[in-house]
Amino acid sequence: MPPAEDDFTPPKGVFLLVRLAGEAMGCGGLRTESDGTAEIPACNDNPHAAYWFEKTLR
């Protein structure tokens, strides 16, 4: 099932467009999940992973 039109607009999420010298280079969408999501301590020492989250599956 494709995402709903508002899945990538605030407050549900955001759609990002990356530009370099005015030219589109990439894009991506982020959706927020608030139900059952919690920040947890780091699982390893990966320098590129600043935040760690878990979600309880039902």
VOGU-3710 file (C-alpha; in Angstrom, 3 decimals, decimal comma):
1> mppaeddftp> 0,000/0,000/0,000  1,504/3,393/-0,945  1,797/6,069/1,761  -0,985/8,591/2,225  -0,387/12,065/0,778  -0,006/13,607/4,239  2,431/10,978/5,614  5,394/13,191/4,697  4,053/16,576/5,796  4,280/17,985/9,335
11> pkgvfllvrl> 3,374/16,851/11,918  3,366/13,274/10,547  6,681/13,591/8,721  8,783/15,555/6,262  9,994/15,143/2,682  13,544/16,384/2,049  15,179/17,401/-1,216  18,985/17,628/-1,329  20,429/20,238/-3,702  23,998/20,996/-4,730
21> ageamgcggl> 24,611/24,228/-6,625  20,877/24,451/-7,259  20,624/20,976/-8,800  18,599/18,196/-7,157  20,959/15,456/-5,942  18,728/13,281/-3,767  15,565/13,061/-1,736  14,012/11,158/1,123  11,025/11,041/3,380  10,912/10,702/7,164
31> rtesdgtaei> 7,802/9,750/9,101  7,350/10,277/12,821  6,180/7,425/14,976  5,075/8,300/18,488  3,112/5,234/19,570  5,330/2,902/21,569  8,630/4,470/20,435  11,268/5,256/23,041  14,883/6,380/22,920  17,292/3,741/24,286
41> pacndnphaa> 21,026/3,590/25,084  23,369/3,008/22,145  23,696/-0,603/20,988  27,237/-0,122/19,650  29,898/2,555/19,157  28,954/3,549/15,588  29,997/7,231/15,290  27,268/7,874/12,678  24,389/6,653/14,842  23,620/9,454/17,273
51> ywfektlr> 20,175/8,293/18,390  18,786/4,826/19,107  15,102/3,949/19,350  13,010/0,898/20,053  9,397/0,143/19,339  7,333/-2,529/20,991  5,607/-4,662/18,386  2,072/-5,775/19,029
//
